[in-house]
Amino acid sequence: MFFGRGDDKTEDVKVEALYGLLNSSFDKKLKNAAANAGRCIQELNNARNSYERACKNFAAVTADPHVENPYIDFTSTLKDQKHSYTITLMRILGDWNLAIPEGPNIHDRYSKVLSGTEYFIEETLKANNKFKYVLYTYGNHFGDFKKSFAIIERQRDLLKSELAGVQDELSEYNILKGKLDTLKLLGKELNTAKDMANSLNESLKSASSNSKETEEGRLKTALASQEKDLQELNRKISEINVRVSQLILPLERASKKFDHLSVRKTTLSEFITDPTSRINSESDYQEFRQLLAELKKSINEGKVEAKNNSRINESISGLLDSNLYVEIGELRALEGRRAELDRSIRMLRTDLSYIQQSKSSHEKVISEIHSLETGEKEMMQRIKDIKESIEKLFLEYYKKRIRITN
């Protein structure tokens, strides 16, 4: 039973356009919540600006901290902690980006903003706990902080409430999206079954003719050639991995010591442990080089102790002088080609297996084709049923009368 008649006009929608239609329909249904959430984010932006001004004003404070015991002078230490606290707050604030990110729909995008805001609040409270003596001894300078931070928490709660208030709509969206995901999967399975049936039919034709021996020989030749290419790719990949390891591994212990002393969110040891996965862009590579330079400076200043400073410095210089980014790019390209070659080899082995099976068991091939064709019919019926279900749900949830076309 449906609620409302929906649009009288039936809209033809291709399968590949269903996700876009779902997200646009979902966004339209969340129009009011989105407007309220947008206002929350605007208020968060204003509060963020106020908080940033409070940070800068506090950084400029030159007054001595208030200490209860005038006979014990912690002034210098507390001023140093105040400086470190300010740097930490600015770093946390710099990581908090209120720009609306990309996402399939309004709920997804605003949920990401909420997640970033909650992370900012959590990290700020951790910093407050870590530097609690600074907050205590400079308590009369935190009025602007408390005011702006309270607004941030309040707007966070309002944004969370707006998103929580559309749980019914989100549940509808997830149900329909699940149907679309199933339809997409069934389509892939159907195409795979058709491809396999076509391949088996070709194999059967070859088996029933005098060309099967020629086809088997062609496949074996192609397979041997590609397996040789794969060996060469593996050799090149291994050489690059060895070169990268020789540059990276000497810095493993020193990087961990450096991370222990650093207040950075990004750690050098992450890059050292797995540079191929961690360095994904030019900006990642520049960040890595900057961390290396900071490590070298820390070693030279004695902040990080190493068993062999000269060797560590040589390794750092070698990394800075090398073009590691190019090496990693080449490695990814080679691994991509290897994956393609792996797939091609698997397909060749499958085709070869089909040819060999046709030579020994003509009846077995026929049976497999029949099984695939039966499976195709069953999948086509399932696809038909789920399309009908999707059409009904679009009408029920979004008052849209659609007809799904191929």
BAPA-610068 format. One record per residue (C-alpha): residue in one letter; x, y, z. Coordinates in Angstrom, 3 decimals, always signed. Example, Ala and Ser with C-alpha at 12.3 -4.5 7.8 and 13.67 -1.06 7.14 Angstrom:
REM BAPA-610068
[drense A; [+12.300; -4.500; +7.800]],
[drense S; [+13.670; -1.060; +7.140]],
END
This chain:
REM BAPA-610068
[drense M; [+0.000; +0.000; +0.000]],
[drense F; [+1.472; +3.357; -1.015]],
[drense F; [+1.063; +6.786; +0.510]],
[drense G; [-0.040; +9.313; -2.104]],
[drense R; [-0.471; +8.824; -5.789]],
[drense G; [+2.852; +10.343; -6.791]],
[drense D; [+3.400; +12.040; -10.096]],
[drense D; [+0.992; +10.839; -12.758]],
[drense K; [+3.755; +10.978; -15.353]],
[drense T; [+5.974; +7.928; -15.514]],
[drense E; [+9.661; +8.759; -15.983]],
[drense D; [+11.953; +6.354; -17.803]],
[drense V; [+15.206; +5.959; -15.845]],
[drense K; [+18.246; +3.990; -16.927]],
[drense V; [+19.820; +1.664; -14.381]],
[drense E; [+23.019; +3.713; -14.205]],
[drense A; [+21.010; +6.870; -13.381]],
[drense L; [+19.175; +5.364; -10.392]],
[drense Y; [+21.764; +6.361; -7.789]],
[drense G; [+21.686; +9.973; -8.934]],
[drense L; [+17.895; +10.006; -8.832]],
[drense L; [+17.904; +8.457; -5.356]],
[drense N; [+20.354; +11.023; -3.954]],
[drense S; [+18.567; +13.998; -5.525]],
[drense S; [+15.208; +12.727; -4.219]],
[drense F; [+16.688; +12.175; -0.775]],
[drense D; [+18.182; +15.693; -0.775]],
[drense K; [+14.840; +17.178; -1.740]],
[drense K; [+13.155; +15.388; +1.140]],
[drense L; [+15.795; +16.745; +3.559]],
[drense K; [+15.356; +20.338; +2.359]],
[drense N; [+14.226; +21.753; +5.716]],
[drense A; [+16.772; +19.794; +7.743]],
[drense A; [+19.481; +20.847; +5.307]],
[drense A; [+18.557; +24.512; +5.733]],
[drense N; [+18.748; +24.189; +9.516]],
[drense A; [+22.026; +22.280; +9.290]],
[drense G; [+23.396; +24.953; +6.973]],
[drense R; [+22.611; +27.586; +9.589]],
[drense C; [+24.388; +25.477; +12.219]],
[drense I; [+27.477; +25.310; +10.026]],
[drense Q; [+27.371; +29.072; +9.469]],
[drense E; [+27.241; +29.583; +13.228]],
[drense L; [+30.079; +27.098; +13.618]],
[drense N; [+32.121; +29.135; +11.141]],
[drense N; [+31.449; +32.304; +13.116]],
[drense A; [+32.333; +30.586; +16.386]],
[drense R; [+35.453; +29.120; +14.807]],
[drense N; [+36.580; +32.615; +13.797]],
[drense S; [+35.943; +33.874; +17.337]],
[drense Y; [+37.848; +30.918; +18.751]],
[drense E; [+40.768; +31.598; +16.430]],
[drense R; [+40.851; +35.241; +17.551]],
[drense A; [+40.822; +34.081; +21.169]],
[drense C; [+43.804; +31.800; +20.441]],
[drense K; [+45.752; +34.644; +18.871]],
[drense N; [+44.866; +37.043; +21.674]],
[drense F; [+45.949; +34.499; +24.261]],
[drense A; [+49.207; +33.914; +22.415]],
[drense A; [+49.894; +37.653; +22.675]],
[drense V; [+49.328; +37.758; +26.447]],
[drense T; [+52.560; +38.697; +28.237]],
[drense A; [+51.210; +38.822; +31.777]],
[drense D; [+52.637; +36.456; +34.377]],
[drense P; [+50.500; +33.495; +35.417]],
[drense H; [+48.667; +33.562; +38.718]],
[drense V; [+50.372; +31.219; +41.219]],
[drense E; [+49.046; +30.625; +44.706]],
[drense N; [+52.446; +30.139; +46.400]],
[drense P; [+54.553; +33.269; +45.849]],
[drense Y; [+57.622; +31.544; +47.315]],
[drense I; [+57.816; +28.936; +44.534]],
[drense D; [+58.459; +30.454; +41.106]],
[drense F; [+56.997; +28.391; +38.258]],
[drense T; [+56.510; +31.438; +36.069]],
[drense S; [+59.053; +30.497; +33.395]],
[drense T; [+57.786; +26.911; +33.138]],
[drense L; [+54.166; +28.011; +32.936]],
[drense K; [+54.966; +30.539; +30.209]],
[drense D; [+56.644; +27.771; +28.194]],
[drense Q; [+53.584; +25.560; +28.695]],
[drense K; [+51.353; +28.460; +27.649]],
[drense H; [+53.324; +28.749; +24.407]],
[drense S; [+53.079; +24.985; +23.759]],
[drense Y; [+49.372; +25.018; +24.585]],
[drense T; [+48.734; +27.829; +22.116]],
[drense I; [+50.628; +26.005; +19.354]],
[drense T; [+48.628; +22.837; +20.065]],
[drense L; [+45.305; +24.704; +19.904]],
[drense M; [+46.230; +26.341; +16.593]],
[drense R; [+47.255; +22.975; +15.154]],
[drense I; [+43.960; +21.391; +16.209]],
[drense L; [+42.065; +24.383; +14.833]],
[drense G; [+43.984; +24.170; +11.553]],
[drense D; [+42.889; +20.544; +11.149]],
[drense W; [+39.218; +21.518; +11.524]],
[drense N; [+37.781; +22.321; +8.124]],
[drense L; [+34.138; +23.397; +7.951]],
[drense A; [+33.982; +23.474; +4.161]],
[drense I; [+31.192; +21.188; +2.922]],
[drense P; [+33.001; +18.117; +1.529]],
[drense E; [+32.034; +16.051; -1.467]],
[drense G; [+29.486; +13.323; -0.925]],
[drense P; [+26.579; +11.576; -2.635]],
[drense N; [+23.914; +13.462; -0.663]],
[drense I; [+23.272; +16.178; +1.909]],
[drense H; [+23.167; +13.789; +4.866]],
[drense D; [+26.513; +12.267; +3.972]],
[drense R; [+28.179; +15.660; +3.512]],
[drense Y; [+26.827; +17.171; +6.732]],
[drense S; [+27.671; +13.992; +8.645]],
[drense K; [+31.289; +14.483; +7.609]],
[drense V; [+31.186; +18.066; +8.901]],
[drense L; [+29.728; +16.807; +12.182]],
[drense S; [+32.438; +14.168; +12.469]],
[drense G; [+35.160; +16.773; +11.924]],
[drense T; [+33.587; +19.063; +14.531]],
[drense E; [+33.351; +16.292; +17.108]],
[drense Y; [+37.000; +15.432; +16.478]],
[drense F; [+37.954; +19.097; +17.015]],
[drense I; [+36.070; +19.199; +20.321]],
[drense E; [+37.568; +15.908; +21.481]],
[drense E; [+41.130; +16.965; +20.657]],
[drense T; [+40.653; +20.377; +22.296]],
[drense L; [+39.411; +18.792; +25.522]],
[drense K; [+42.411; +16.457; +25.505]],
[drense A; [+44.706; +19.467; +25.131]],
[drense N; [+42.909; +21.251; +27.978]],
[drense N; [+43.458; +18.265; +30.223]],
[drense K; [+47.106; +18.012; +29.232]],
[drense F; [+47.713; +21.720; +29.917]],
[drense K; [+45.308; +22.081; +32.859]],
[drense Y; [+47.812; +24.130; +34.898]],
[drense V; [+47.918; +26.700; +32.115]],
[drense L; [+44.127; +26.988; +32.224]],
[drense Y; [+44.233; +27.327; +36.002]],
[drense T; [+47.010; +29.928; +36.250]],
[drense Y; [+45.786; +31.979; +33.277]],
[drense G; [+42.100; +31.506; +34.112]],
[drense N; [+41.195; +35.167; +33.766]],
[drense H; [+42.210; +35.143; +30.073]],
[drense F; [+39.846; +32.381; +28.923]],
[drense G; [+36.544; +34.229; +28.766]],
[drense D; [+36.513; +34.455; +24.954]],
[drense F; [+37.639; +30.833; +24.701]],
[drense K; [+34.785; +29.578; +26.856]],
[drense K; [+32.182; +31.657; +25.056]],
[drense S; [+33.172; +30.579; +21.530]],
[drense F; [+33.784; +26.958; +22.567]],
[drense A; [+30.353; +26.798; +24.216]],
[drense I; [+28.792; +28.032; +20.960]],
[drense I; [+30.715; +25.368; +19.033]],
[drense E; [+29.452; +22.631; +21.360]],
[drense R; [+25.887; +23.963; +21.171]],
[drense Q; [+25.918; +24.136; +17.359]],
[drense R; [+27.474; +20.672; +17.245]],
[drense D; [+24.556; +19.388; +19.312]],
[drense L; [+22.047; +21.182; +17.069]],
[drense L; [+23.662; +19.752; +13.930]],
[drense K; [+23.637; +16.284; +15.464]],
[drense S; [+19.991; +16.752; +16.396]],
[drense E; [+19.099; +17.782; +12.827]],
[drense L; [+20.773; +14.668; +11.426]],
[drense A; [+19.186; +12.472; +14.094]],
[drense G; [+15.813; +13.951; +13.234]],
[drense V; [+15.835; +12.464; +9.737]],
[drense Q; [+16.486; +8.866; +10.761]],
[drense D; [+13.225; +7.702; +9.180]],
[drense E; [+14.183; +9.327; +5.879]],
[drense L; [+17.690; +7.875; +6.183]],
[drense S; [+16.235; +4.423; +6.821]],
[drense E; [+14.131; +4.721; +3.672]],
[drense Y; [+17.195; +5.865; +1.738]],
[drense N; [+19.291; +2.939; +2.990]],
[drense I; [+16.568; +0.419; +2.140]],
[drense L; [+16.303; +1.732; -1.407]],
[drense K; [+20.069; +2.041; -1.793]],
[drense G; [+20.393; -1.577; -0.680]],
[drense K; [+18.014; -2.550; -3.460]],
[drense L; [+20.073; -0.577; -5.981]],
[drense D; [+23.270; -2.237; -4.763]],
[drense T; [+21.655; -5.647; -5.187]],
[drense L; [+20.467; -4.727; -8.691]],
[drense K; [+23.975; -3.575; -9.610]],
[drense L; [+25.502; -6.803; -8.275]],
[drense L; [+22.981; -8.968; -10.106]],
[drense G; [+23.723; -7.089; -13.325]],
[drense K; [+27.422; -7.841; -12.967]],
[drense E; [+26.715; -11.478; -12.185]],
[drense L; [+24.449; -11.747; -15.223]],
[drense N; [+27.094; -10.228; -17.498]],
[drense T; [+29.701; -12.596; -16.069]],
[drense A; [+27.431; -15.574; -16.661]],
[drense K; [+26.805; -14.453; -20.242]],
[drense D; [+30.513; -13.977; -20.874]],
[drense M; [+31.272; -17.421; -19.481]],
[drense A; [+28.486; -18.966; -21.564]],
[drense N; [+29.772; -17.228; -24.697]],
[drense S; [+33.297; -18.386; -23.926]],
[drense L; [+32.101; -21.951; -23.421]],
[drense N; [+30.099; -21.810; -26.642]],
[drense E; [+33.203; -20.678; -28.504]],
[drense S; [+35.109; -23.477; -26.823]],
[drense L; [+32.408; -25.905; -27.851]],
[drense K; [+32.623; -24.728; -31.454]],
[drense S; [+36.352; -25.221; -31.362]],
[drense A; [+35.931; -28.641; -29.821]],
[drense S; [+33.482; -29.663; -32.503]],
[drense S; [+35.789; -28.518; -35.271]],
[drense N; [+39.320; -29.307; -36.326]],
[drense S; [+40.634; -25.983; -35.020]],
[drense K; [+40.853; -26.939; -31.306]],
[drense E; [+44.490; -27.999; -31.565]],
[drense T; [+45.427; -24.686; -33.191]],
[drense E; [+43.537; -22.715; -30.566]],
[drense E; [+45.187; -24.658; -27.735]],
[drense G; [+48.616; -23.968; -29.182]],
[drense R; [+47.827; -20.259; -29.547]],
[drense L; [+46.695; -20.021; -25.939]],
[drense K; [+49.768; -21.833; -24.653]],
[drense T; [+52.065; -19.539; -26.629]],
[drense A; [+50.283; -16.431; -25.366]],
[drense L; [+50.293; -17.773; -21.804]],
[drense A; [+54.028; -18.535; -21.889]],
[drense S; [+54.753; -15.049; -23.254]],
[drense Q; [+52.682; -13.313; -20.617]],
[drense E; [+54.124; -15.426; -17.797]],
[drense K; [+57.577; -14.347; -18.970]],
[drense D; [+56.443; -10.715; -18.946]],
[drense L; [+55.097; -11.236; -15.431]],
[drense Q; [+58.467; -12.557; -14.249]],
[drense E; [+60.164; -9.440; -15.643]],
[drense L; [+57.614; -7.178; -13.944]],
[drense N; [+58.170; -8.990; -10.642]],
[drense R; [+61.917; -8.495; -11.023]],
[drense K; [+61.546; -4.744; -11.598]],
[drense I; [+59.116; -4.383; -8.694]],
[drense S; [+61.498; -6.286; -6.439]],
[drense E; [+64.403; -4.025; -7.453]],
[drense I; [+62.413; -0.869; -6.627]],
[drense N; [+61.286; -2.317; -3.301]],
[drense V; [+64.880; -3.128; -2.414]],
[drense R; [+66.043; +0.393; -3.345]],
[drense V; [+63.258; +1.991; -1.322]],
[drense S; [+63.949; -0.289; +1.661]],
[drense Q; [+67.648; +0.516; +1.597]],
[drense L; [+66.797; +4.224; +1.773]],
[drense I; [+64.035; +3.936; +4.348]],
[drense L; [+64.933; +1.188; +6.830]],
[drense P; [+67.980; +2.873; +8.469]],
[drense L; [+65.607; +5.601; +9.739]],
[drense E; [+63.057; +3.291; +11.357]],
[drense R; [+64.222; +3.659; +14.990]],
[drense A; [+65.163; +7.321; +14.698]],
[drense S; [+61.742; +8.176; +13.221]],
[drense K; [+59.961; +6.588; +16.186]],
[drense K; [+62.069; +8.609; +18.617]],
[drense F; [+61.347; +11.739; +16.613]],
[drense D; [+57.575; +11.024; +16.614]],
[drense H; [+57.678; +10.537; +20.387]],
[drense L; [+58.959; +14.099; +20.801]],
[drense S; [+56.788; +15.668; +18.091]],
[drense V; [+53.354; +17.225; +18.567]],
[drense R; [+52.460; +16.668; +14.916]],
[drense K; [+49.369; +14.695; +14.094]],
[drense T; [+51.140; +13.041; +11.155]],
[drense T; [+54.017; +10.824; +12.261]],
[drense L; [+57.231; +10.220; +10.371]],
[drense S; [+57.186; +6.525; +11.252]],
[drense E; [+53.964; +6.136; +9.232]],
[drense F; [+55.895; +7.146; +6.116]],
[drense I; [+58.929; +5.029; +7.064]],
[drense T; [+56.884; +1.889; +7.804]],
[drense D; [+54.962; +1.915; +4.511]],
[drense P; [+56.004; +4.742; +2.154]],
[drense T; [+54.263; +3.206; -0.856]],
[drense S; [+50.842; +3.321; +0.807]],
[drense R; [+51.394; +6.571; +2.701]],
[drense I; [+52.804; +8.764; -0.099]],
[drense N; [+49.850; +9.141; -2.458]],
[drense S; [+50.342; +12.668; -3.735]],
[drense E; [+52.891; +15.429; -4.221]],
[drense S; [+51.658; +17.073; -1.002]],
[drense D; [+52.238; +13.820; +0.924]],
[drense Y; [+55.749; +13.669; -0.480]],
[drense Q; [+56.490; +17.281; +0.474]],
[drense E; [+55.188; +16.607; +3.988]],
[drense F; [+57.479; +13.574; +4.193]],
[drense R; [+60.487; +15.631; +3.082]],
[drense Q; [+59.674; +18.288; +5.645]],
[drense L; [+59.519; +15.659; +8.418]],
[drense L; [+62.885; +14.288; +7.261]],
[drense A; [+64.418; +17.758; +7.428]],
[drense E; [+62.999; +18.228; +10.925]],
[drense L; [+64.412; +14.838; +11.990]],
[drense K; [+67.849; +15.801; +10.686]],
[drense K; [+67.687; +19.087; +12.573]],
[drense S; [+66.601; +17.296; +15.769]],
[drense I; [+69.508; +14.851; +15.483]],
[drense N; [+72.015; +17.648; +14.894]],
[drense E; [+70.615; +19.556; +17.885]],
[drense G; [+70.818; +16.457; +20.072]],
[drense K; [+67.055; +16.207; +20.616]],
[drense V; [+66.973; +12.774; +18.978]],
[drense E; [+69.770; +10.392; +19.874]],
[drense A; [+70.962; +7.830; +17.351]],
[drense K; [+73.706; +5.247; +17.545]],
[drense N; [+75.368; +6.528; +14.409]],
[drense N; [+74.402; +10.130; +13.710]],
[drense S; [+76.559; +10.381; +10.606]],
[drense R; [+74.989; +7.295; +9.051]],
[drense I; [+71.465; +8.511; +9.874]],
[drense N; [+72.257; +11.925; +8.379]],
[drense E; [+73.622; +10.224; +5.271]],
[drense S; [+70.410; +8.212; +4.974]],
[drense I; [+68.299; +11.354; +5.365]],
[drense S; [+70.414; +13.206; +2.796]],
[drense G; [+70.149; +10.245; +0.462]],
[drense L; [+66.360; +10.269; +0.776]],
[drense L; [+66.164; +14.024; +0.255]],
[drense D; [+68.445; +13.799; -2.792]],
[drense S; [+66.604; +10.811; -4.251]],
[drense N; [+63.390; +11.105; -6.202]],
[drense L; [+61.415; +8.728; -3.999]],
[drense Y; [+58.114; +10.083; -5.298]],
[drense V; [+59.020; +9.038; -8.851]],
[drense E; [+60.155; +5.618; -7.607]],
[drense I; [+56.858; +5.066; -5.800]],
[drense G; [+54.908; +6.273; -8.834]],
[drense E; [+56.790; +3.852; -11.043]],
[drense L; [+56.193; +1.077; -8.505]],
[drense R; [+52.442; +1.733; -8.540]],
[drense A; [+52.415; +1.781; -12.326]],
[drense L; [+54.288; -1.532; -12.434]],
[drense E; [+51.943; -3.049; -9.858]],
[drense G; [+48.982; -1.855; -11.915]],
[drense R; [+50.395; -3.508; -15.033]],
[drense R; [+51.096; -6.627; -12.994]],
[drense A; [+47.466; -6.756; -11.831]],
[drense E; [+46.280; -6.412; -15.429]],
[drense L; [+48.702; -9.115; -16.515]],
[drense D; [+47.546; -11.363; -13.674]],
[drense R; [+43.959; -10.983; -14.847]],
[drense S; [+44.959; -11.673; -18.441]],
[drense I; [+46.899; -14.777; -17.417]],
[drense R; [+43.946; -16.046; -15.387]],
[drense M; [+41.674; -15.536; -18.392]],
[drense L; [+44.113; -17.346; -20.657]],
[drense R; [+44.357; -20.238; -18.224]],
[drense T; [+40.560; -20.378; -18.029]],
[drense D; [+40.228; -20.385; -21.812]],
[drense L; [+42.953; -22.996; -22.074]],
[drense S; [+41.184; -25.101; -19.490]],
[drense Y; [+37.975; -24.848; -21.472]],
[drense I; [+39.752; -25.970; -24.647]],
[drense Q; [+41.363; -28.900; -22.886]],
[drense Q; [+38.083; -29.870; -21.280]],
[drense S; [+36.403; -29.786; -24.659]],
[drense K; [+38.975; -32.212; -25.970]],
[drense S; [+38.335; -34.717; -23.194]],
[drense S; [+34.687; -34.144; -22.302]],
[drense H; [+32.403; -32.665; -24.919]],
[drense E; [+29.351; -33.580; -22.842]],
[drense K; [+30.659; -31.780; -19.764]],
[drense V; [+30.956; -28.504; -21.686]],
[drense I; [+27.385; -28.822; -22.913]],
[drense S; [+26.228; -29.450; -19.344]],
[drense E; [+28.054; -26.350; -18.093]],
[drense I; [+26.501; -24.202; -20.805]],
[drense H; [+23.052; -25.479; -19.883]],
[drense S; [+23.711; -24.709; -16.197]],
[drense L; [+24.834; -21.163; -17.020]],
[drense E; [+21.821; -20.543; -19.219]],
[drense T; [+19.517; -21.751; -16.436]],
[drense G; [+21.301; -19.446; -14.006]],
[drense E; [+20.899; -16.552; -16.454]],
[drense K; [+17.142; -17.073; -16.583]],
[drense E; [+16.921; -17.153; -12.793]],
[drense M; [+19.003; -13.980; -12.471]],
[drense M; [+16.933; -12.219; -15.116]],
[drense Q; [+13.786; -13.017; -13.117]],
[drense R; [+15.432; -11.750; -9.912]],
[drense I; [+16.451; -8.568; -11.725]],
[drense K; [+12.896; -8.110; -12.972]],
[drense D; [+11.513; -8.582; -9.452]],
[drense I; [+13.953; -6.173; -7.820]],
[drense K; [+13.317; -3.531; -10.509]],
[drense E; [+9.633; -3.705; -9.704]],
[drense S; [+10.440; -3.373; -6.007]],
[drense I; [+12.608; -0.301; -6.663]],
[drense E; [+9.893; +1.320; -8.768]],
[drense K; [+7.363; +0.787; -5.966]],
[drense L; [+9.725; +2.172; -3.301]],
[drense F; [+10.439; +5.314; -5.339]],
[drense L; [+6.708; +5.884; -5.547]],
[drense E; [+6.145; +5.180; -1.856]],
[drense Y; [+9.129; +7.121; -0.469]],
[drense Y; [+9.551; +9.956; -2.970]],
[drense K; [+6.256; +10.091; -4.869]],
[drense K; [+8.114; +9.416; -8.121]],
[drense R; [+6.590; +7.120; -10.704]],
[drense I; [+9.463; +5.615; -12.661]],
[drense R; [+10.096; +2.826; -15.163]],
[drense I; [+13.590; +1.311; -15.070]],
[drense T; [+15.074; +0.802; -18.524]],
[drense N; [+18.269; -0.989; -19.552]],
END
